[in-house]
């Protein structure tokens, strides 16, 4: 059993995943990237905002199986990025699982993110256990799709 990745590779575990981490705070981005590496994720791409994330997806989208995205960033925030991903005509990554990463706990922010079809939600600070749980959930959701 497993799921097929964008490039035809079978995804069976966290170790098979390619993750795009989108976070404007350098320290937080490096910390989460380290946690992802510690979990054994196959590939970790990093972007500091939505504009950089779209560039990474244009170049490496076939290797990205899930995105972890901050909501508040300069130039292009997480909600704008989600909107761009979900509404672009013919976008092969329109269904890319996205886990929202934020310091917000307000219901309104959560509702807006859910409206864009997020796969999960993590509140900062993030632990290795949080990441593992969310990535495992993504694998389970894709298995059922």
C-alpha positions in Angstrom: 0.0 0.0 0.0 1.0 3.6 -0.5 0.1 6.7 -2.4 1.6 7.9 -5.6 3.7 11.1 -5.5 3.5 13.8 -8.1 6.5 12.3 -9.9 5.2 8.7 -9.8 7.1 7.7 -6.6 5.2 5.7 -4.1 4.7 7.5 -0.7 4.4 5.0 2.2 5.9 6.9 5.1 7.2 10.3 6.3 10.6 9.3 4.9 9.2 9.3 1.4 7.8 12.9 1.6 9.1 16.0 0.0 8.1 19.0 2.1 7.9 22.7 1.2 8.3 24.8 4.4 7.1 28.4 4.0 8.0 30.6 6.9 9.3 34.2 7.0 11.0 34.0 10.4 14.5 32.6 9.7 15.0 31.1 13.1 11.6 29.3 13.1 12.1 28.1 9.5 15.5 26.6 10.3 14.2 25.0 13.5 11.3 23.3 11.7 13.5 22.3 8.8 15.8 20.6 11.4 12.8 18.8 13.0 11.7 17.6 9.5 15.2 16.3 8.8 15.2 14.6 12.3 11.9 12.9 11.3 13.7 11.6 8.2 11.7 13.5 5.5 13.2 12.8 2.1 13.4 16.4 0.9 12.9 19.8 2.5 12.5 22.9 0.4 12.4 26.3 2.1 10.7 29.6 1.2 10.5 32.8 3.2 7.1 33.9 1.7 4.4 32.9 -0.8 6.3 34.4 -3.8 9.3 32.3 -3.1 7.0 29.3 -2.5 5.4 29.6 -5.9 8.9 29.8 -7.5 9.9 26.6 -5.6 6.7 24.9 -6.8 7.3 25.9 -10.4 10.8 24.5 -10.3 10.3 21.5 -8.0 6.6 20.9 -7.7 7.0 17.3 -8.8 9.1 16.6 -5.6 6.7 18.4 -3.2 4.1 16.2 -1.5 3.0 18.6 1.3 3.5 22.2 2.2 3.8 23.7 5.7 2.9 27.3 5.4 2.9 30.3 7.8 -0.1 32.6 7.5 1.5 36.0 8.1 4.4 36.8 5.8 5.6 39.8 3.8 4.9 40.1 0.1 2.5 37.1 -0.1 1.0 35.6 3.0 -0.3 32.1 3.5 -3.9 32.8 2.7 -3.0 34.5 -0.5 -0.7 31.6 -1.4 -3.5 29.1 -0.6 -5.9 31.1 -2.8 -3.3 31.1 -5.7 -2.8 27.4 -5.4 -6.5 26.4 -5.1 -7.8 28.7 -7.9 -5.2 28.7 -10.7 -6.7 27.1 -13.8 -5.0 23.8 -14.7 -2.7 23.9 -11.7 -1.4 20.4 -11.1 -0.7 21.3 -7.5 -4.2 22.6 -6.7 -4.8 19.6 -4.4 -1.4 19.8 -2.7 -1.9 19.1 1.0 -1.2 22.3 3.0 -0.6 22.4 6.8 -1.0 25.9 8.1 1.5 27.1 10.6 0.7 30.1 12.7 0.7 31.8 16.1 -3.0 32.6 15.7 -5.6 30.7 17.6 -8.6 32.9 16.7 -11.6 31.1 15.3 -11.9 33.5 12.4 -8.4 32.9 11.2 -8.9 29.2 11.4 -12.2 29.4 9.5 -10.6 31.4 6.7 -7.8 28.9 6.3 -10.2 25.9 6.4 -12.2 27.6 3.6 -9.2 27.2 1.4 -9.0 23.5 2.0 -6.1 23.1 4.4 -5.1 19.6 5.5 -4.0 20.6 9.0 -3.3 23.4 11.4 -0.3 23.8 13.8 0.1 26.5 16.4 3.6 27.8 17.1 5.8 26.7 18.8 5.9 23.4 16.9 7.3 20.2 18.4 8.7 17.2 16.6 5.6 15.2 17.9 3.3 17.8 16.3 5.0 17.6 13.0 5.0 13.8 13.0 1.3 13.7 13.9 0.4 16.2 11.1 2.5 14.5 8.4 1.1 11.1 9.4 -2.4 12.5 9.0 -1.5 13.8 5.5 -0.4 10.3 4.6 -3.6 8.8 5.9 -5.7 11.4 4.1 -3.9 10.8 0.8 -4.3 7.0 1.3 -8.0 7.4 1.5 -8.3 9.7 -1.5 
